[in-house]
Amino acid sequence: MSDNYSLTIAEERLAQLIWQNSPISSPDLVDIAYKYLDWKKSTTYTVLRRLCEKGIFRNENAIVTIALTRDELLARQSRQFVANTFRGSLPGFIAAFVGGGKISSKDADELLQLIEAHQEVE
């Protein structure tokens, strides 16, 4: 399994089909990819293999299942982005995101609640 959770456009398109149809047999996935993406069998299996190598899906006994939900993938992608771009600094990310702008009272309250809910106890 890889620690690279970024997806190519092709991987994202196939992932969407899998999340919508899982569990699904790999031959049925080939049929759906042909119908919706106009992909050949070889393209579908190549992209599926890459998604499985990244640990997002499993293909065992010709049945494709979900290893990471879309929300879990987005969370890992977000953490990876902060780690790679801001050296893991969440405050650095938030400062860049706000970029000198203002945060609404509602957003500030939601952020504080989120921080309190996930704060480590020392």
N, C-alpha and C positions, 0 to 999 in steps of 0.2 A: 504494500500500500504506500502511496505517495503522500507527501505533505503539501503538494501543490494542488490547491483547490480552485485555481482559475480554470475556466472553461472556454474553449473555442466556441465560435458561433455554432458549428456543427454539433459539438458536444452538448451545448445548451438546448438545441432543438430536439435531439434524441432524448435527452434527460427529461424534457417536458413530456414527451410521449410516454416514457417509462413511468414517471410519477403518476400520470393520468390512468395508466392501464395495469400497473403492477398488482399482483404477480402476473407475469405473462410469459408464454413460451417464446423462446427465441425465434422459431419459425413465424409465429404470429406477429412478433415485433418486426420481423423483416417485411411482412405484408403491410403492416401499418406504416412503416417508414417509406415503403414504396408508394402507398396511397397518398400520404400527406406531404412527404418530402421529395418524392420521385427519386429515391435512392435505390441503388442496386444492393443485392444481398451482401456483396463484399464490403461496400461502404458501411452498411449498418453494422456488420460484425467488427470492422476495424474501429469504428467510433465506440461501439459497446465495449470492446476490449480495453480501450483507453479509459473509459469511465469506470470500469471494474478495477483497473490498475490504480486509479486514484482513490479507490475505496468508497465510491458513491453508490455503486450497485454491485450485485453478485449475479453470476451466471453459473448455476450449478445444475447439472443434469438437464440442461436445455430449458431451465426456468430462470427468468430474470426477476430478481427481487430487489427491494430498496435496502441499502445499507445506511444511507443518510437521507433524511427527509430534505425537502427544499429549504425549510427553515434552518435545519442543522447545517446545511451547506452554506447558506448565507451568513450564519454566525461565524463559521470557520473562515470564510472568505473575508469577513469584516476584521476578524482578529489578525489574519494574515496581512491584510492591508495596513492596519495600524502598526504591526510589528515591522513590516518592511519599509514603510514610508515615514513613520514617526518614531522609530526605534522602540516601539512598544509603549509609547507615552500616550495614554488616553487623554490627559489634559492637553497635550500638544495637538492631538487630533481635533479636539473640541475647539481649541483656540483657532486653528486653521479653518475649521468648518464655519464658525461664527464670522471669522474674518473682519472683525471690527463692527459687525452689525449688532443688532439688539435681539435678545431672546424674549419672547412673550412670557408673561407671568405664568400662563398655563404650561408652556413648555418647560420653564424653570422648575415649577412644582413637580412636573412629571419626572424630570431628570433627577431631582432631589430624592423622590420616592424610589426611583430605580437604583440610585447610588446606595441608599439606606438598605434596600432589599438585598443587595449583592455585596455589601461591605464586609470585608474580613474582620473578624473579631480578634483583637490582639491580646 
